[in-house]
Amino acid sequence: MNDARTPGQKWLLRIGSIGPLGHAPASGTVAVAVAGIPLYLLMQRLLPVWAYVAVTIAFSLVAVWVHDVGDRILGEKDSRKLVLDELAGFFVAMIGVPPTWQLVLGGFLLERAIDIVKVPPANWIERRWPGGWGVVGDDLVAGLYALVFLQAAIRWIPAWVGL
């Protein structure tokens, strides 16, 4: 990191990149696989759905702030080094989803694919919403799409998803 950065800026960037994960190739996917899935499993086990939703909303708001400030520090828009947006999208995708391996894998793959493709209105949100709102907003949209698919699978093909 640049030595001219303040200690606070360095900490914000470490948090936003989840340490070394934001510096890995395919950093968003790596961050969800290494940090997002275990955090989802922990939250799903410990929290009722309403609390999981509250934590996801709070996490998403923190992610907006971290991406807004972090991108300004880095001089980039939607820096690949900052990965909290990816976790926020995954947490949305997994709202109320039981932790079977099929659903966790499906949620991971669906959310990542939808986020990468930028299914509308995600592409519009990413371009038009300012700062961290656009950066995180497109991931939340991807998470909502994945959530709809996962909830449909839970209801219509429960045996296929390990229920």
C-alpha positions as CSV (number, residue, x, y, z in Angstrom):
1,M,0.0,0.0,0.0
2,N,1.0,3.6,-0.5
3,D,2.9,4.9,2.5
4,A,1.1,8.3,2.2
5,R,-2.1,6.6,3.4
6,T,-3.2,7.2,6.9
7,P,-3.5,4.3,9.3
8,G,-7.3,4.6,9.1
9,Q,-7.2,4.4,5.4
10,K,-5.0,1.4,5.5
11,W,-7.4,-0.4,7.9
12,L,-10.4,0.5,5.8
13,L,-8.7,-1.0,2.7
14,R,-7.8,-4.1,4.7
15,I,-11.4,-4.5,5.8
16,G,-12.8,-3.8,2.4
17,S,-10.5,-6.3,0.8
18,I,-10.9,-8.9,3.6
19,G,-7.2,-8.9,4.0
20,P,-5.5,-10.8,1.2
21,L,-8.8,-12.0,-0.5
22,G,-9.3,-8.8,-2.4
23,H,-5.9,-9.2,-4.0
24,A,-6.5,-12.7,-5.3
25,P,-7.3,-13.4,-8.9
26,A,-11.1,-13.5,-9.3
27,S,-11.2,-11.7,-6.0
28,G,-15.0,-11.4,-5.6
29,T,-15.5,-15.1,-6.2
30,V,-12.7,-16.0,-3.9
31,A,-14.0,-13.7,-1.2
32,V,-17.5,-15.3,-1.3
33,A,-16.1,-18.8,-1.4
34,V,-13.6,-18.3,1.5
35,A,-15.4,-15.8,3.7
36,G,-19.0,-15.4,2.4
37,I,-20.0,-19.1,2.6
38,P,-18.7,-19.6,6.2
39,L,-20.2,-16.4,7.4
40,Y,-23.6,-17.3,5.8
41,L,-23.4,-20.7,7.5
42,L,-22.6,-19.1,10.9
43,M,-25.4,-16.5,10.6
44,Q,-27.9,-19.1,9.3
45,R,-27.1,-21.3,12.3
46,L,-27.2,-18.6,15.0
47,L,-29.8,-16.1,13.8
48,P,-33.5,-16.2,13.1
49,V,-34.4,-15.1,9.6
50,W,-35.4,-11.6,10.8
51,A,-32.0,-11.1,12.4
52,Y,-30.2,-12.5,9.4
53,V,-32.0,-9.9,7.2
54,A,-31.2,-7.1,9.7
55,V,-27.5,-8.1,9.7
56,T,-27.5,-8.3,5.9
57,I,-29.0,-4.8,5.6
58,A,-26.5,-3.4,8.1
59,F,-23.6,-5.2,6.3
60,S,-24.8,-3.9,3.0
61,L,-24.9,-0.3,4.3
62,V,-21.3,-0.7,5.7
63,A,-20.3,-2.1,2.3
64,V,-21.7,1.0,0.6
65,W,-19.6,3.2,2.8
66,V,-16.4,1.1,2.6
67,H,-16.7,1.0,-1.2
68,D,-17.4,4.7,-1.5
69,V,-14.5,5.8,0.7
70,G,-12.2,2.9,-0.5
71,D,-12.7,3.7,-4.2
72,R,-11.8,7.3,-3.5
73,I,-8.7,6.3,-1.6
74,L,-7.6,3.9,-4.4
75,G,-8.7,6.4,-7.2
76,E,-10.8,3.7,-8.8
77,K,-14.4,3.0,-9.5
78,D,-15.6,-0.4,-8.2
79,S,-12.1,-1.6,-7.4
80,R,-11.6,-5.3,-7.6
81,K,-9.6,-5.1,-4.4
82,L,-12.7,-4.2,-2.4
83,V,-15.0,-7.2,-2.1
84,L,-17.6,-6.5,0.6
85,D,-20.2,-5.9,-2.2
86,E,-19.8,-9.5,-3.3
87,L,-20.5,-10.8,0.2
88,A,-23.6,-8.5,0.5
89,G,-25.0,-9.9,-2.7
90,F,-24.4,-13.5,-1.6
91,F,-26.0,-12.8,1.8
92,V,-29.1,-11.5,0.1
93,A,-29.2,-14.6,-2.1
94,M,-29.2,-16.8,0.9
95,I,-32.0,-15.2,2.9
96,G,-34.1,-18.0,4.4
97,V,-32.2,-20.6,2.5
98,P,-31.5,-23.9,4.4
99,P,-27.8,-24.9,4.4
100,T,-27.8,-27.9,2.2
101,W,-24.7,-28.3,0.1
102,Q,-26.9,-28.1,-3.1
103,L,-28.4,-24.8,-2.1
104,V,-25.2,-23.3,-0.9
105,L,-23.4,-24.3,-4.1
106,G,-26.4,-23.2,-6.2
107,G,-26.6,-19.8,-4.4
108,F,-22.9,-19.3,-4.8
109,L,-22.9,-20.1,-8.5
110,L,-26.2,-18.3,-9.3
111,E,-25.3,-15.1,-7.5
112,R,-21.8,-14.9,-9.0
113,A,-23.1,-15.7,-12.6
114,I,-25.9,-13.1,-12.3
115,D,-23.5,-10.5,-10.9
116,I,-21.0,-11.1,-13.7
117,V,-23.6,-10.9,-16.4
118,K,-25.2,-7.7,-14.9
119,V,-28.8,-8.7,-15.5
120,P,-30.9,-5.5,-15.7
121,P,-31.5,-3.4,-13.7
122,A,-28.0,-4.2,-12.2
123,N,-26.2,-2.8,-15.2
124,W,-28.2,0.5,-14.9
125,I,-27.7,0.7,-11.1
126,E,-24.0,0.2,-11.4
127,R,-23.7,3.0,-14.0
128,R,-26.1,5.5,-12.6
129,W,-26.1,5.3,-8.8
130,P,-23.3,7.3,-7.2
131,G,-20.2,5.8,-5.5
132,G,-20.7,2.9,-3.2
133,W,-24.5,2.8,-3.8
134,G,-23.9,1.7,-7.5
135,V,-21.0,-0.6,-6.5
136,V,-23.1,-2.5,-3.9
137,G,-26.5,-2.0,-5.6
138,D,-25.7,-4.2,-8.6
139,D,-24.6,-7.0,-6.3
140,L,-27.8,-6.7,-4.3
141,V,-29.8,-7.1,-7.5
142,A,-27.9,-10.2,-8.4
143,G,-28.6,-11.5,-4.9
144,L,-32.3,-10.8,-5.3
145,Y,-32.4,-12.7,-8.6
146,A,-30.6,-15.7,-7.1
147,L,-32.8,-15.6,-4.0
148,V,-35.9,-15.9,-6.3
149,F,-34.4,-18.9,-8.1
150,L,-33.4,-20.6,-4.8
151,Q,-36.8,-20.0,-3.2
152,A,-38.5,-21.5,-6.3
153,A,-36.2,-24.5,-6.1
154,I,-37.0,-25.0,-2.4
155,R,-40.7,-24.9,-3.1
156,W,-40.9,-26.8,-6.4
157,I,-38.0,-29.2,-6.5
158,P,-37.1,-29.8,-2.8
159,A,-35.6,-33.2,-3.3
160,W,-33.1,-31.8,-5.9
161,V,-31.8,-29.3,-3.4
162,G,-31.4,-31.7,-0.5
163,L,-34.6,-31.1,1.4
